[in-house]
């Protein structure tokens, strides 16, 4: 999901140099324009860009004029002004008119890339803030990345959209939620929606990493580094270079290893076991936990600096019992999955009522196992209550009691129905009591008494 960038300057050599620098930094969608007039036409006709780099001094149109036009026609575009003269008054004017940043030529590739990345990150944060204010949830730009999520919940839809926005940057993401809610599924979706999608997604179960194996597993080792190291081996950081490293069950990581992980996060640098030469790793980190990390920090069990480093962005997946509206579509999705190539298998309403009444402590993962088991026991026919586990079948009485209460609640008192009918006829007769009594077939005095009881004189 690359951000599109437009560079506007009447010096072609500078344009070519900037484009090369941005392409080298893996910013693929870069457009250059040596005519500010054509750039103005582009935006005036509805064109948009995520980031615009604009030279302040151009012969055809000043950069400040172009800045004003862009902010009027495409206010969501983040504008970075570039000038050969370091003039504080011009810089202040540009910032007042909506520019995000101001750079002075000559601009190093590093400063240029950092400025563009900051602008992209600001745009990304603004989009997330706007998402929380909107009632309607914007559609996913890349739904294929999230195709493994089956949902009709507005809560989950909002989380997926926020995850897509976070995928635009390399900020570390912390995914929290109970076991079985789909934390790794969400992490994989973020990876697929990011510019790193062609790289490796490396899942690591942190609960299985012991102190004596951490360095070798994460950083790798050279040949002969220790007994049994017969050949050089790449660690998780090296394998995940230009990709994503998923740290599952991060809350189980021992304190003695948290400092090592923090350094790798901060420096994006590591040393292989047996080597004194530092190596760089361009890695995006996503961590997940079902533990309360804030409490672990308060209790001194988890480093505060590591916690806030991992929590560059935070996504929380609610348990299944808090989004029961997803249950029918999930059941159908799992039915389709485990009966692929066979005739369609359905679930009876009684069985679906039982599944809905259950609390699902194992969340979506437990639901999938129950559906698969029920299909096997049903022999390819309709899933019925008899095919469900005993602990779910026991909810039959609860379901019946709930249904009875609902039915009772739907029965209205006769007096209420009568009142509604009399008042409807009364309004139809334009509040003429004599005509109303005739239409209802009751005496005028009876009507007057009933209207008086209703508070109508």
C-alpha positions as CSV (number, residue, x, y, z in Angstrom):
1,X,0.0,0.0,0.0
2,X,2.4,2.7,-1.2
3,X,1.6,6.4,-0.7
4,X,1.6,8.4,-3.9
5,X,4.0,11.3,-3.9
6,X,4.3,14.2,-6.4
7,X,7.4,16.4,-6.7
8,X,7.0,19.8,-8.4
9,X,10.1,21.9,-9.5
10,X,11.1,23.6,-12.7
11,X,14.6,22.1,-12.5
12,X,14.6,18.7,-14.2
13,X,17.9,17.6,-12.7
14,X,16.6,18.2,-9.2
15,X,13.4,16.3,-10.0
16,X,15.3,13.3,-11.3
17,X,17.6,13.3,-8.2
18,X,14.7,13.4,-5.8
19,X,12.8,10.7,-7.6
20,X,15.9,8.4,-7.5
21,X,16.3,9.1,-3.8
22,X,12.7,8.2,-3.0
23,X,12.7,5.1,-5.2
24,X,15.8,3.9,-3.5
25,X,13.9,4.2,-0.2
26,X,11.2,1.8,-1.6
27,X,8.7,4.6,-2.3
28,X,7.4,3.3,-5.6
29,X,4.6,5.7,-6.5
30,X,6.5,8.9,-7.3
31,X,5.4,11.4,-9.9
32,X,7.6,14.3,-11.0
33,X,6.3,17.5,-12.6
34,X,8.5,20.3,-14.0
35,X,5.6,22.7,-14.7
36,X,3.7,24.2,-11.7
37,X,0.9,25.1,-14.1
38,X,0.3,21.5,-15.1
39,X,0.5,20.5,-11.4
40,X,-2.1,23.2,-10.6
41,X,-4.3,21.8,-13.4
42,X,-3.9,18.3,-12.0
43,X,-5.2,19.3,-8.6
44,X,-7.8,21.6,-9.9
45,X,-9.3,18.7,-11.9
46,X,-9.6,16.6,-8.8
47,X,-6.2,14.9,-8.7
48,X,-4.9,14.0,-5.3
49,X,-1.6,13.0,-3.7
50,X,-0.6,11.9,-0.3
51,X,2.5,14.0,-0.2
52,X,3.5,17.0,-2.4
53,X,7.1,18.3,-2.5
54,X,7.0,21.8,-3.9
55,X,9.8,24.2,-4.8
56,X,9.2,27.6,-3.4
57,X,10.8,29.6,-6.3
58,X,9.5,28.7,-9.8
59,X,9.1,31.0,-12.8
60,X,5.7,30.0,-14.0
61,X,4.0,30.1,-10.5
62,X,5.4,30.5,-7.1
63,X,5.4,27.6,-4.8
64,X,3.4,29.5,-2.2
65,X,0.6,30.1,-4.7
66,X,0.6,26.4,-5.7
67,X,0.6,25.4,-2.0
68,X,-2.6,27.5,-1.4
69,X,-4.3,25.9,-4.5
70,X,-3.4,22.4,-3.3
71,X,-4.7,22.9,0.2
72,X,-7.9,24.3,-1.2
73,X,-8.6,21.5,-3.7
74,X,-6.9,18.6,-1.9
75,X,-6.6,19.5,1.9
76,X,-5.6,16.0,2.9
77,X,-2.4,16.3,0.9
78,X,0.6,16.9,3.1
79,X,2.9,19.5,1.5
80,X,6.6,19.9,2.0
81,X,8.2,23.1,0.7
82,X,11.8,23.1,-0.7
83,X,13.8,26.2,-1.3
84,X,17.4,27.3,-2.2
85,X,17.2,30.2,0.3
86,X,16.9,29.6,4.0
87,X,14.4,32.5,4.7
88,X,12.6,32.4,8.0
89,X,9.8,34.7,6.9
90,X,9.0,32.5,3.8
91,X,9.1,29.4,6.0
92,X,6.6,30.9,8.5
93,X,4.3,32.0,5.6
94,X,4.3,28.5,4.1
95,X,3.6,26.9,7.5
96,X,0.7,29.3,8.1
97,X,-0.8,28.4,4.7
98,X,-0.8,24.7,5.5
99,X,2.6,23.3,4.7
100,X,3.7,20.5,6.9
101,X,7.5,20.9,6.6
102,X,10.2,23.2,5.0
103,X,13.5,22.0,3.6
104,X,16.5,23.9,2.3
105,X,18.6,22.9,-0.7
106,X,20.8,21.0,-1.1
107,X,18.6,18.3,0.5
108,X,20.4,15.0,1.5
109,X,18.6,11.8,0.6
110,X,18.4,10.9,4.2
111,X,16.7,14.2,5.2
112,X,14.4,14.0,2.2
113,X,13.2,10.4,3.0
114,X,12.8,11.3,6.7
115,X,10.7,14.3,5.9
116,X,8.4,12.3,3.5
117,X,8.1,9.5,6.1
118,X,7.1,12.0,8.8
119,X,4.5,13.5,6.4
120,X,3.1,10.1,5.6
121,X,3.0,9.2,9.3
122,X,1.2,12.4,10.1
123,X,-1.4,11.8,7.4
124,X,-1.8,8.3,8.7
125,X,-2.4,9.5,12.2
126,X,-5.0,12.1,11.0
127,X,-6.8,9.4,9.1
128,X,-7.0,7.2,12.2
129,X,-8.2,10.1,14.3
130,X,-10.9,10.9,11.7
131,X,-11.9,7.2,11.6
132,X,-12.9,7.4,15.3
133,X,-15.2,10.4,14.6
134,X,-17.0,8.9,11.7
135,X,-20.3,7.0,12.0
136,X,-19.8,5.4,8.6
137,X,-16.7,3.2,8.3
138,X,-14.7,3.8,5.1
139,X,-14.3,0.8,2.8
140,X,-11.1,-1.1,2.9
141,X,-8.8,-0.1,0.0
142,X,-7.3,-3.5,-0.1
143,X,-10.0,-6.0,1.0
144,X,-8.0,-8.9,-0.3
145,X,-5.5,-8.5,2.5
146,X,-8.3,-9.0,5.1
147,X,-10.3,-11.6,3.2
148,X,-9.6,-14.2,5.9
149,X,-11.8,-12.2,8.3
150,X,-15.5,-13.1,8.2
151,X,-17.5,-10.4,10.0
152,X,-20.7,-8.3,9.9
153,X,-19.7,-6.5,13.1
154,X,-19.2,-2.8,12.9
155,X,-16.7,-3.0,15.7
156,X,-14.5,-5.5,13.8
157,X,-15.0,-3.6,10.5
158,X,-13.6,-0.5,12.3
159,X,-10.6,-2.4,13.7
160,X,-9.8,-3.8,10.2
161,X,-9.9,-0.3,8.7
162,X,-7.6,1.0,11.4
163,X,-5.3,-2.0,10.9
164,X,-5.2,-1.1,7.2
165,X,-4.2,2.4,8.0
166,X,-1.4,1.2,10.4
167,X,-0.1,-1.0,7.6
168,X,0.9,2.1,5.7
169,X,3.8,2.8,8.1
170,X,6.4,0.7,9.9
171,X,5.3,1.6,13.4
172,X,5.3,-1.4,15.7
173,X,1.8,-2.8,16.4
174,X,0.6,-4.4,19.6
175,X,-2.5,-6.7,19.1
176,X,-4.3,-7.7,22.3
177,X,-7.3,-10.0,22.9
178,X,-8.3,-13.3,24.4
179,X,-7.0,-16.6,23.1
180,X,-8.7,-17.6,19.9
181,X,-9.8,-14.1,18.8
182,X,-7.6,-14.0,15.7
183,X,-4.5,-12.0,16.7
184,X,-2.1,-13.8,14.4
185,X,-4.7,-13.6,11.6
186,X,-4.8,-9.8,12.0
187,X,-1.0,-9.6,12.1
188,X,-0.8,-11.5,8.8
189,X,-3.5,-9.2,7.3
190,X,-1.4,-6.1,8.3
191,X,1.6,-7.7,6.7
192,X,-0.3,-8.4,3.4
193,X,-1.6,-4.8,3.4
194,X,1.8,-3.2,3.8
195,X,4.6,-2.4,1.5
196,X,6.4,-5.4,3.0
197,X,3.9,-7.9,1.6
198,X,6.5,-9.4,-0.7
199,X,8.8,-10.0,2.2
200,X,8.7,-12.8,4.8
201,X,6.1,-13.0,7.6
202,X,7.9,-14.8,10.5
203,X,5.7,-15.9,13.4
204,X,7.6,-16.6,16.7
205,X,6.0,-18.2,19.8
206,X,7.8,-16.2,22.5
207,X,6.7,-18.7,25.2
208,X,8.9,-21.3,23.6
209,X,12.1,-19.1,23.6
210,X,14.4,-20.1,26.4
211,X,17.2,-17.7,27.7
212,X,20.0,-20.0,26.4
213,X,18.4,-20.1,22.9
214,X,17.4,-16.4,22.5
215,X,20.6,-15.1,20.9
216,X,21.0,-17.9,18.4
217,X,17.3,-18.0,17.5
218,X,16.9,-14.2,17.1
219,X,20.3,-13.1,15.9
220,X,21.6,-16.3,14.3
221,X,25.1,-17.7,14.6
222,X,28.3,-18.2,12.6
223,X,29.9,-21.6,11.8
224,X,31.8,-22.9,14.9
225,X,30.3,-20.3,17.2
226,X,29.5,-23.1,19.7
227,X,29.5,-26.8,19.9
228,X,27.2,-28.2,17.3
229,X,27.2,-25.0,15.1
230,X,28.4,-26.9,12.0
231,X,27.3,-24.1,9.6
232,X,26.2,-20.5,9.7
233,X,22.5,-20.0,10.5
234,X,20.2,-17.0,10.0
235,X,18.2,-15.8,12.9
236,X,14.6,-14.4,13.0
237,X,15.8,-10.8,12.4
238,X,17.8,-11.8,9.3
239,X,15.1,-14.0,7.9
240,X,12.5,-11.2,8.4
241,X,14.6,-8.5,6.7
242,X,12.3,-6.3,4.6
243,X,9.4,-8.3,6.1
244,X,7.4,-8.7,9.3
245,X,8.4,-10.4,12.6
246,X,5.4,-11.5,14.6
247,X,6.1,-11.9,18.3
248,X,3.2,-14.0,19.7
249,X,2.6,-14.3,23.5
250,X,5.1,-11.4,24.1
251,X,3.9,-11.2,27.7
252,X,5.8,-14.5,28.5
253,X,9.2,-13.1,27.6
254,X,11.5,-13.2,30.6
255,X,12.9,-9.9,31.9
256,X,16.5,-10.9,31.2
257,X,15.6,-11.1,27.5
258,X,13.4,-8.0,27.2
259,X,16.5,-5.7,27.1
260,X,17.9,-7.6,24.1
261,X,14.6,-7.3,22.2
262,X,14.4,-3.6,23.0
263,X,17.8,-3.0,21.6
264,X,16.9,-4.8,18.4
265,X,13.7,-2.8,18.1
266,X,15.4,0.5,18.6
267,X,18.6,0.0,16.6
268,X,17.4,-2.4,13.9
269,X,20.9,-3.9,14.4
270,X,22.2,-7.2,15.8
271,X,25.3,-9.3,16.2
272,X,25.4,-12.9,15.2
273,X,26.6,-15.3,17.9
274,X,30.3,-15.8,17.2
275,X,30.7,-12.5,15.2
276,X,31.7,-9.0,16.2
277,X,30.4,-7.4,13.0
278,X,27.1,-5.5,13.4
279,X,24.3,-6.3,10.9
280,X,21.3,-4.2,10.0
281,X,17.8,-5.6,9.7
282,X,14.9,-3.7,8.2
283,X,12.1,-5.4,10.2
284,X,8.5,-4.4,11.0
285,X,7.5,-5.7,14.5
286,X,4.0,-6.9,15.4
287,X,3.5,-8.3,18.9
288,X,0.4,-10.0,20.4
289,X,-0.7,-11.0,23.9
290,X,-3.7,-12.2,25.8
291,X,-2.1,-10.9,29.0
292,X,-2.6,-7.5,30.7
293,X,0.8,-5.9,29.9
294,X,0.0,-2.7,31.7
295,X,-0.5,-4.6,34.9
296,X,2.8,-6.5,34.2
297,X,4.5,-3.1,33.9
298,X,3.0,-1.9,37.2
299,X,4.1,-5.2,38.8
300,X,7.7,-4.8,37.5
301,X,7.4,-7.9,35.4
302,X,7.6,-6.2,32.0
303,X,9.9,-3.3,31.0
304,X,8.0,0.0,30.6
305,X,10.2,1.2,27.7
306,X,9.7,-2.1,25.8
307,X,6.0,-1.9,26.4
308,X,5.6,1.6,24.9
309,X,8.0,0.7,22.1
310,X,5.9,-2.2,21.1
311,X,2.7,-0.2,21.5
312,X,3.4,2.2,18.7
313,X,-0.1,1.3,17.6
314,X,-2.6,-0.7,19.6
315,X,-5.4,-2.9,18.2
316,X,-7.7,-4.9,20.6
317,X,-9.9,-7.8,19.3
318,X,-13.0,-8.2,21.4
319,X,-14.1,-11.7,22.4
320,X,-16.8,-13.5,20.4
321,X,-19.4,-13.2,23.1
322,X,-19.2,-9.4,22.7
323,X,-20.0,-9.7,19.0
324,X,-22.6,-12.4,18.7
325,X,-23.9,-10.8,15.4
326,X,-20.8,-12.4,13.8
327,X,-21.8,-15.9,14.9
328,X,-24.2,-16.9,12.0
329,X,-21.7,-15.7,9.3
330,X,-18.8,-17.5,11.0
331,X,-20.8,-20.7,11.3
332,X,-21.6,-20.6,7.6
333,X,-18.0,-19.8,6.7
334,X,-16.7,-22.8,8.7
335,X,-19.4,-25.0,7.2
336,X,-18.3,-24.0,3.7
337,X,-14.7,-24.6,4.7
338,X,-15.0,-28.1,6.0
339,X,-17.5,-29.3,3.4
340,X,-15.6,-27.9,0.4
341,X,-16.4,-29.9,-2.8
342,X,-19.4,-31.6,-1.1
343,X,-23.1,-30.7,-1.1
344,X,-24.1,-27.7,1.1
345,X,-24.5,-28.5,4.7
346,X,-26.8,-26.3,6.8
347,X,-27.4,-25.7,10.5
348,X,-30.8,-26.0,12.0
349,X,-32.3,-22.9,13.7
350,X,-32.4,-24.8,17.0
351,X,-28.7,-25.6,16.8
352,X,-27.9,-22.0,15.8
353,X,-29.9,-20.8,18.9
354,X,-27.8,-23.0,21.1
355,X,-24.6,-21.8,19.5
356,X,-25.7,-18.2,20.1
357,X,-26.5,-18.8,23.7
358,X,-23.1,-20.3,24.4
359,X,-20.4,-17.9,25.9
360,X,-17.5,-19.1,23.8
361,X,-14.5,-18.9,26.2
362,X,-12.3,-20.2,23.4
363,X,-13.7,-17.6,21.0
364,X,-13.5,-18.1,17.2
365,X,-11.0,-20.9,17.4
366,X,-13.4,-22.9,19.6
367,X,-16.4,-22.2,17.3
368,X,-14.5,-23.5,14.3
369,X,-13.6,-26.8,16.2
370,X,-17.3,-27.2,17.3
371,X,-18.6,-26.7,13.7
372,X,-16.0,-29.1,12.3
373,X,-16.9,-31.8,14.9
374,X,-20.7,-31.3,14.3
375,X,-20.3,-31.7,10.5
376,X,-18.4,-35.0,11.1
377,X,-21.0,-36.3,13.5
378,X,-23.8,-35.2,11.2
379,X,-22.4,-37.2,8.3
380,X,-22.9,-34.4,5.8
381,X,-26.5,-33.6,6.7
382,X,-28.0,-30.7,8.6
383,X,-26.2,-29.8,11.8
384,X,-28.7,-30.4,14.7
385,X,-28.5,-30.0,18.5
386,X,-27.6,-33.7,18.9
387,X,-24.4,-33.1,16.9
388,X,-23.2,-30.4,19.3
389,X,-21.0,-30.9,22.4
390,X,-22.9,-31.8,25.6
391,X,-22.0,-28.5,27.4
392,X,-23.7,-26.6,24.6
393,X,-26.7,-28.9,24.4
394,X,-27.3,-28.3,28.1
395,X,-28.2,-24.7,27.2
396,X,-31.5,-26.0,25.7
397,X,-33.6,-25.0,28.7
398,X,-32.0,-21.6,28.8
399,X,-32.8,-21.0,25.2
400,X,-36.5,-22.1,25.7
401,X,-36.9,-19.9,28.7
402,X,-35.5,-16.9,26.8
403,X,-37.8,-17.6,23.9
404,X,-40.8,-17.8,26.2
405,X,-39.9,-14.5,27.8
406,X,-39.6,-12.9,24.4
407,X,-42.9,-14.3,23.3
408,X,-44.6,-13.0,26.5
409,X,-43.0,-9.6,26.0
410,X,-44.5,-9.4,22.5
411,X,-48.1,-10.0,23.8
412,X,-49.7,-6.6,24.4
413,X,-52.6,-5.9,26.9
414,X,-56.0,-5.6,25.3
415,X,-56.6,-2.2,26.8
416,X,-53.4,-0.9,25.1
417,X,-54.5,-2.2,21.7
418,X,-58.0,-0.7,22.3
419,X,-56.6,2.7,23.2
420,X,-54.3,2.7,20.1
421,X,-57.3,1.9,17.8
422,X,-59.7,4.5,19.4
423,X,-57.1,7.3,19.1
424,X,-56.3,6.3,15.5
425,X,-60.0,6.5,14.5
426,X,-60.4,9.8,16.6
427,X,-57.5,11.4,14.6
428,X,-59.0,10.1,11.3
429,X,-62.3,11.7,12.2
430,X,-60.5,15.0,12.7
431,X,-61.3,14.8,16.5
432,X,-65.0,14.8,15.9
433,X,-66.4,12.7,18.8
434,X,-69.8,12.0,17.3
435,X,-68.3,10.7,14.0
436,X,-65.7,8.7,16.0
437,X,-68.4,7.0,18.1
438,X,-70.4,6.1,15.0
439,X,-67.3,4.7,13.2
440,X,-66.3,2.6,16.3
441,X,-70.0,1.5,16.9
442,X,-70.0,2.6,20.5
443,X,-72.1,5.2,22.4
444,X,-71.0,8.8,22.5
445,X,-70.9,8.9,26.4
446,X,-68.7,5.7,26.3
447,X,-66.3,7.4,23.9
448,X,-66.2,10.5,26.1
449,X,-65.4,8.5,29.2
450,X,-62.6,6.6,27.4
451,X,-61.1,9.7,26.0
452,X,-61.2,11.3,29.5
453,X,-59.3,8.3,30.8
454,X,-56.7,8.9,28.1
455,X,-56.3,12.5,29.3
456,X,-58.3,13.9,26.3
457,X,-61.1,16.3,27.2
